Amino acid sequence: MTDLLADACARRVWLFDLDGTLVDSCPAHEAAFRQAIAEVAPGLLGSFRYADHTGASTREVALRLLGDTEEAARLARLKQRLYRENLETVAVFPGARRLLARLTAAGRAAYVVTGGSRASVERTLAARSLDAYFIDVLTGDDLPVSKPDPACYAYACEHWGLDPGAVVVLEDSAHGVASAVGAGLATVHVHVAEPAPGAVAARDLEEIAALLEAGTGTSAERVADTHVEVSGAG
């Protein structure tokens, strides 16, 4: 499995999920959802499982719960406000800055592809001083569909003019992995011992950073050292 992980990490272009991958924000998102549901639709609170919706945008989750109604729109707005009010509880995962700094030093390209709203994502990245590491960000406000639909990552590659063969995706959820693998991209499932189908596991971001710092000389890395042209579309 180490060789598989090394080969994946040799890619020149890195697409990162945000919530649960780089930042430990899932508890804050779940708390905001539960508080919003308790106010807007308390009858749904007992059956709500946040894990069933990881990777989906807040708007899509609200639509699943309440249909295309004003109450769904109200739920989404409230949840987003509650989350943004509690950004101080969101921590960066160990190894995230080390990994991103290593990628920057090595001249590799990093982007974010997430189902979060643009306002929440930008505030989270800025609040944790992560925004400068990324060329660009695609959010749930920009993507045509939510994860696990492969169109998310297919759209990202098309939007930024990326060669899929040069890309590796880092995801924490089965939904995110399904989206990336379905788009034909090399995928690392982080913070797990056993990966979702099609991905390779990494126990944490420290493991990946250490692997990059070790300079593992796989055949994939020798190929990856060739120039890969990427664009910084806004």
C-alpha positions as a Markdown table, in Angstrom:
| # | Residue | x | y | z |
|---|---|---|---|---|
| 1 | Met | 0.0 | 0.0 | 0.0 |
| 2 | Thr | 3.0 | 2.3 | 0.6 |
| 3 | Asp | 3.9 | 2.1 | -3.1 |
| 4 | Leu | 0.4 | 2.8 | -4.2 |
| 5 | Leu | 0.3 | 5.9 | -1.9 |
| 6 | Ala | 3.7 | 7.0 | -3.1 |
| 7 | Asp | 2.5 | 6.7 | -6.7 |
| 8 | Ala | -0.6 | 8.8 | -6.0 |
| 9 | Cys | 1.3 | 11.4 | -4.1 |
| 10 | Ala | 3.8 | 11.8 | -7.0 |
| 11 | Arg | 1.1 | 13.7 | -9.0 |
| 12 | Arg | 1.8 | 17.4 | -9.8 |
| 13 | Val | -1.7 | 18.7 | -9.2 |
| 14 | Trp | -3.6 | 18.3 | -5.9 |
| 15 | Leu | -7.3 | 18.7 | -5.4 |
| 16 | Phe | -8.3 | 18.9 | -1.8 |
| 17 | Asp | -11.6 | 18.5 | -0.1 |
| 18 | Leu | -11.9 | 20.9 | 2.8 |
| 19 | Asp | -14.2 | 19.8 | 5.6 |
| 20 | Gly | -13.0 | 16.7 | 7.3 |
| 21 | Thr | -9.9 | 16.6 | 5.1 |
| 22 | Leu | -7.9 | 19.7 | 5.9 |
| 23 | Val | -9.9 | 21.1 | 8.8 |
| 24 | Asp | -11.8 | 19.3 | 11.5 |
| 25 | Ser | -15.0 | 21.2 | 10.8 |
| 26 | Cys | -17.5 | 18.3 | 10.7 |
| 27 | Pro | -18.5 | 18.6 | 14.4 |
| 28 | Ala | -19.2 | 22.3 | 13.9 |
| 29 | His | -21.2 | 21.6 | 10.7 |
| 30 | Glu | -23.2 | 18.9 | 12.5 |
| 31 | Ala | -23.9 | 21.1 | 15.5 |
| 32 | Ala | -25.1 | 24.0 | 13.2 |
| 33 | Phe | -27.4 | 21.6 | 11.3 |
| 34 | Arg | -28.9 | 20.2 | 14.5 |
| 35 | Gln | -29.5 | 23.6 | 15.9 |
| 36 | Ala | -31.1 | 24.9 | 12.7 |
| 37 | Ile | -33.3 | 21.8 | 12.3 |
| 38 | Ala | -34.4 | 22.1 | 15.9 |
| 39 | Glu | -35.6 | 25.6 | 15.1 |
| 40 | Val | -37.0 | 25.1 | 11.6 |
| 41 | Ala | -38.2 | 21.4 | 11.5 |
| 42 | Pro | -37.9 | 19.9 | 15.0 |
| 43 | Gly | -39.7 | 16.8 | 14.0 |
| 44 | Leu | -36.8 | 15.8 | 11.7 |
| 45 | Leu | -34.1 | 16.1 | 14.4 |
| 46 | Gly | -34.5 | 12.5 | 15.8 |
| 47 | Ser | -33.8 | 10.9 | 12.4 |
| 48 | Phe | -31.1 | 13.3 | 11.2 |
| 49 | Arg | -27.7 | 11.7 | 10.7 |
| 50 | Tyr | -25.0 | 14.1 | 9.5 |
| 51 | Ala | -22.9 | 11.2 | 8.2 |
| 52 | Asp | -25.5 | 10.5 | 5.6 |
| 53 | His | -24.9 | 13.9 | 4.0 |
| 54 | Thr | -21.2 | 14.5 | 4.1 |
| 55 | Gly | -19.9 | 16.0 | 0.8 |
| 56 | Ala | -23.3 | 17.5 | -0.1 |
| 57 | Ser | -23.9 | 21.2 | 0.0 |
| 58 | Thr | -26.0 | 22.7 | 2.8 |
| 59 | Arg | -28.6 | 23.7 | 0.2 |
| 60 | Glu | -28.9 | 20.2 | -1.1 |
| 61 | Val | -29.2 | 18.7 | 2.4 |
| 62 | Ala | -32.0 | 21.2 | 3.2 |
| 63 | Leu | -33.7 | 20.2 | 0.0 |
| 64 | Arg | -33.5 | 16.5 | 0.8 |
| 65 | Leu | -35.0 | 17.1 | 4.2 |
| 66 | Leu | -37.7 | 19.6 | 3.4 |
| 67 | Gly | -38.1 | 19.6 | -0.4 |
| 68 | Asp | -38.1 | 22.7 | -2.5 |
| 69 | Thr | -39.8 | 25.0 | 0.0 |
| 70 | Glu | -39.2 | 28.2 | 1.8 |
| 71 | Glu | -38.6 | 26.3 | 5.0 |
| 72 | Ala | -35.6 | 24.5 | 3.2 |
| 73 | Ala | -34.2 | 27.9 | 2.2 |
| 74 | Arg | -34.6 | 29.1 | 5.7 |
| 75 | Leu | -32.9 | 26.0 | 7.2 |
| 76 | Ala | -29.9 | 26.4 | 4.8 |
| 77 | Arg | -29.5 | 30.1 | 5.7 |
| 78 | Leu | -29.7 | 29.5 | 9.4 |
| 79 | Lys | -27.3 | 26.6 | 9.3 |
| 80 | Gln | -24.7 | 28.6 | 7.4 |
| 81 | Arg | -25.0 | 31.5 | 9.8 |
| 82 | Leu | -24.6 | 29.3 | 12.8 |
| 83 | Tyr | -21.6 | 27.6 | 11.4 |
| 84 | Arg | -19.9 | 30.9 | 10.5 |
| 85 | Glu | -20.5 | 32.1 | 14.0 |
| 86 | Asn | -18.5 | 29.2 | 15.4 |
| 87 | Leu | -15.4 | 29.2 | 13.2 |
| 88 | Glu | -13.2 | 29.5 | 16.3 |
| 89 | Thr | -14.1 | 25.8 | 17.1 |
| 90 | Val | -12.7 | 24.6 | 13.7 |
| 91 | Ala | -9.1 | 23.3 | 14.0 |
| 92 | Val | -6.6 | 22.5 | 11.2 |
| 93 | Phe | -5.7 | 18.8 | 11.1 |
| 94 | Pro | -2.2 | 18.0 | 12.1 |
| 95 | Gly | 0.1 | 17.8 | 9.1 |
| 96 | Ala | -2.1 | 20.1 | 6.9 |
| 97 | Arg | 0.2 | 23.1 | 6.9 |
| 98 | Arg | 3.3 | 20.9 | 6.7 |
| 99 | Leu | 1.8 | 19.1 | 3.6 |
| 100 | Leu | 0.7 | 22.3 | 1.9 |
| 101 | Ala | 4.0 | 24.0 | 2.6 |
| 102 | Arg | 5.8 | 21.0 | 1.1 |
| 103 | Leu | 3.7 | 21.1 | -2.0 |
| 104 | Thr | 4.3 | 24.9 | -2.4 |
| 105 | Ala | 8.1 | 24.4 | -2.0 |
| 106 | Ala | 8.0 | 21.6 | -4.6 |
| 107 | Gly | 6.1 | 23.8 | -7.1 |
| 108 | Arg | 3.1 | 21.6 | -7.1 |
| 109 | Ala | -0.4 | 23.1 | -7.8 |
| 110 | Ala | -3.1 | 22.9 | -5.1 |
| 111 | Tyr | -6.8 | 23.6 | -5.4 |
| 112 | Val | -9.9 | 23.1 | -3.2 |
| 113 | Val | -13.0 | 21.3 | -4.4 |
| 114 | Thr | -15.7 | 21.3 | -1.7 |
| 115 | Gly | -19.5 | 21.2 | -1.3 |
| 116 | Gly | -19.4 | 24.1 | 1.3 |
| 117 | Ser | -20.8 | 27.5 | 0.4 |
| 118 | Arg | -18.3 | 30.0 | -0.9 |
| 119 | Ala | -18.8 | 32.4 | 2.0 |
| 120 | Ser | -18.2 | 29.6 | 4.6 |
| 121 | Val | -15.3 | 28.1 | 2.7 |
| 122 | Glu | -13.5 | 31.5 | 2.2 |
| 123 | Arg | -14.0 | 32.4 | 5.8 |
| 124 | Thr | -12.7 | 29.1 | 7.0 |
| 125 | Leu | -9.6 | 29.2 | 4.8 |
| 126 | Ala | -8.8 | 32.8 | 5.8 |
| 127 | Ala | -9.5 | 32.2 | 9.5 |
| 128 | Arg | -7.0 | 29.3 | 9.6 |
| 129 | Ser | -4.5 | 31.0 | 7.3 |
| 130 | Leu | -4.8 | 28.3 | 4.6 |
| 131 | Asp | -6.0 | 30.4 | 1.7 |
| 132 | Ala | -2.6 | 31.4 | 0.3 |
| 133 | Tyr | -1.7 | 27.8 | -0.4 |
| 134 | Phe | -4.3 | 27.4 | -3.1 |
| 135 | Ile | -4.5 | 28.6 | -6.7 |
| 136 | Asp | -8.3 | 28.6 | -6.8 |
| 137 | Val | -11.3 | 27.2 | -5.0 |
| 138 | Leu | -14.6 | 25.6 | -6.3 |
| 139 | Thr | -17.4 | 25.5 | -3.8 |
| 140 | Gly | -21.0 | 24.1 | -3.7 |
| 141 | Asp | -22.1 | 27.5 | -5.1 |
| 142 | Asp | -20.0 | 26.8 | -8.2 |
| 143 | Leu | -20.3 | 23.1 | -8.9 |
| 144 | Pro | -23.1 | 21.7 | -11.0 |
| 145 | Val | -24.0 | 18.9 | -8.6 |
| 146 | Ser | -22.9 | 17.6 | -5.2 |
| 147 | Lys | -20.6 | 14.7 | -4.3 |
| 148 | Pro | -20.8 | 11.7 | -4.8 |
| 149 | Asp | -21.6 | 12.7 | -8.4 |
| 150 | Pro | -18.4 | 12.4 | -10.5 |
| 151 | Ala | -19.4 | 15.5 | -12.4 |
| 152 | Cys | -18.0 | 17.5 | -9.4 |
| 153 | Tyr | -14.4 | 16.5 | -10.1 |
| 154 | Ala | -14.9 | 16.2 | -13.9 |
| 155 | Tyr | -16.1 | 19.8 | -13.9 |
| 156 | Ala | -13.1 | 20.9 | -11.8 |
| 157 | Cys | -10.6 | 19.4 | -14.2 |
| 158 | Glu | -12.4 | 21.0 | -17.2 |
| 159 | His | -12.8 | 24.4 | -15.4 |
| 160 | Trp | -9.1 | 24.6 | -14.6 |
| 161 | Gly | -7.8 | 22.9 | -17.7 |
| 162 | Leu | -6.2 | 20.0 | -15.8 |
| 163 | Asp | -4.8 | 16.8 | -17.2 |
| 164 | Pro | -6.6 | 14.1 | -15.2 |
| 165 | Gly | -3.5 | 11.9 | -15.3 |
| 166 | Ala | -1.6 | 14.6 | -13.4 |
| 167 | Val | -4.2 | 14.9 | -10.6 |
| 168 | Val | -4.5 | 13.4 | -7.2 |
| 169 | Val | -7.5 | 14.0 | -4.9 |
| 170 | Leu | -7.5 | 14.0 | -1.1 |
| 171 | Glu | -10.9 | 13.2 | 0.4 |
| 172 | Asp | -12.1 | 12.1 | 3.8 |
| 173 | Ser | -15.6 | 10.7 | 3.0 |
| 174 | Ala | -16.9 | 7.8 | 1.0 |
| 175 | His | -19.1 | 10.3 | -1.0 |
| 176 | Gly | -16.1 | 12.4 | -1.9 |
| 177 | Val | -14.0 | 9.3 | -2.9 |
| 178 | Ala | -16.9 | 8.1 | -5.1 |
| 179 | Ser | -17.0 | 11.5 | -6.9 |
| 180 | Ala | -13.2 | 11.5 | -7.5 |
| 181 | Val | -12.9 | 7.9 | -8.4 |
| 182 | Gly | -15.9 | 8.1 | -10.7 |
| 183 | Ala | -14.2 | 11.0 | -12.5 |
| 184 | Gly | -11.2 | 8.7 | -13.1 |
| 185 | Leu | -8.8 | 10.5 | -10.7 |
| 186 | Ala | -6.2 | 9.0 | -8.4 |
| 187 | Thr | -7.7 | 9.3 | -4.9 |
| 188 | Val | -6.3 | 9.2 | -1.4 |
| 189 | His | -8.8 | 8.5 | 1.3 |
| 190 | Val | -7.4 | 10.3 | 4.4 |
| 191 | His | -8.0 | 9.7 | 8.1 |
| 192 | Val | -9.0 | 6.1 | 7.6 |
| 193 | Ala | -7.4 | 2.6 | 7.9 |
| 194 | Glu | -9.5 | 1.0 | 5.1 |
| 195 | Pro | -10.2 | 3.2 | 2.0 |
| 196 | Ala | -13.5 | 3.4 | 0.1 |
| 197 | Pro | -13.5 | 1.4 | -3.2 |
| 198 | Gly | -11.0 | 2.8 | -5.8 |
| 199 | Ala | -8.9 | 4.8 | -3.3 |
| 200 | Val | -5.7 | 4.3 | -1.4 |
| 201 | Ala | -5.7 | 5.0 | 2.4 |
| 202 | Ala | -3.6 | 7.4 | 4.4 |
| 203 | Arg | -3.9 | 7.4 | 8.1 |
| 204 | Asp | -3.4 | 11.1 | 8.3 |
| 205 | Leu | -1.9 | 14.2 | 6.6 |
| 206 | Glu | 1.4 | 13.7 | 8.5 |
| 207 | Glu | 1.9 | 10.4 | 6.7 |
| 208 | Ile | 1.6 | 12.1 | 3.3 |
| 209 | Ala | 3.8 | 15.0 | 4.2 |
| 210 | Ala | 6.5 | 12.7 | 5.5 |
| 211 | Leu | 6.3 | 10.7 | 2.3 |
| 212 | Leu | 6.8 | 13.8 | 0.2 |
| 213 | Glu | 9.7 | 15.0 | 2.3 |
| 214 | Ala | 11.3 | 11.6 | 2.0 |
| 215 | Gly | 11.4 | 12.1 | -1.8 |
| 216 | Thr | 10.3 | 8.5 | -2.6 |
| 217 | Gly | 11.6 | 7.8 | -6.1 |
| 218 | Thr | 8.9 | 5.9 | -7.8 |
| 219 | Ser | 8.4 | 5.7 | -11.5 |
| 220 | Ala | 5.3 | 7.8 | -11.2 |
| 221 | Glu | 7.3 | 10.5 | -9.5 |
| 222 | Arg | 9.8 | 10.6 | -12.4 |
| 223 | Val | 7.0 | 11.0 | -14.8 |
| 224 | Ala | 5.4 | 13.7 | -12.6 |
| 225 | Asp | 8.6 | 15.7 | -12.7 |
| 226 | Thr | 7.8 | 16.6 | -16.3 |
| 227 | His | 6.1 | 20.0 | -16.8 |
| 228 | Val | 2.4 | 20.0 | -16.3 |
| 229 | Glu | 0.6 | 23.1 | -17.5 |
| 230 | Val | -2.2 | 24.3 | -15.2 |
| 231 | Ser | -4.4 | 27.4 | -15.3 |
| 232 | Gly | -5.5 | 29.6 | -12.5 |
| 233 | Ala | -9.1 | 30.2 | -13.6 |
| 234 | Gly | -11.0 | 32.4 | -11.1 |
